[in-house]
Structures are given as C-alpha cells and as structure tokens.
Amino acid sequence: MSAFRDFDVTVHDTIVDEEARKMVMHASSTGTTALGPYNNDYTLILHMTEDGRKVEKFYEFVDSAYTVDYMPRLQDAIANQQKG
C-alpha cells in the first residue's frame, strides 16, 4: 500500500464457527495518505478448508460510501504530487 503511511488494522471482534468452518471479524483501519488521515471499517468473512488450515473463500465488506468518496480524491492527490 504505497499510497498509505502508518497503515494499521485493529480487530475488534472475532466469531468462529468451527463446525461450519467460518470466521467473521469486525475490524477498522487507520492510516495517513497524501490527503491526511484515513479511517475505515470492515467486516471480513472467511470460509476455511476442511482441515481449517487455509482460507477457501474470503469476503470483505467496507464502508463503501467513505471509500467511494475518499479513493478518487486520493488518486487525484497522488497524481498532483507526481506532477510536481
């Protein structure tokens, strides 16, 4: 993530269903970009292999309104920095 500096992820809650071989996590991230502070929330759903050692499927849900607003502005800021 070269656009991000000081990018950190905090896991707030984890739910594991061993029988179904699924795990759900609520997490948030913070970081710094050319625009300044970045913060987002995530829900992650992992489907594990039968032996539970590998992730078979992975779904990530983010705060889409924040992302749709932030990312184009970040791309513009990076492009402007590269122009000098």
Secondary structure, 3 states (H helix, E strand, C coil): CCCCEEEEEEEEEEEEECCCCEEEEEEEEEEEECCEEEEEEEEEEEEECCCCCCEEEEEEEECHHHHHHHHHHHHHHHHHHHHC
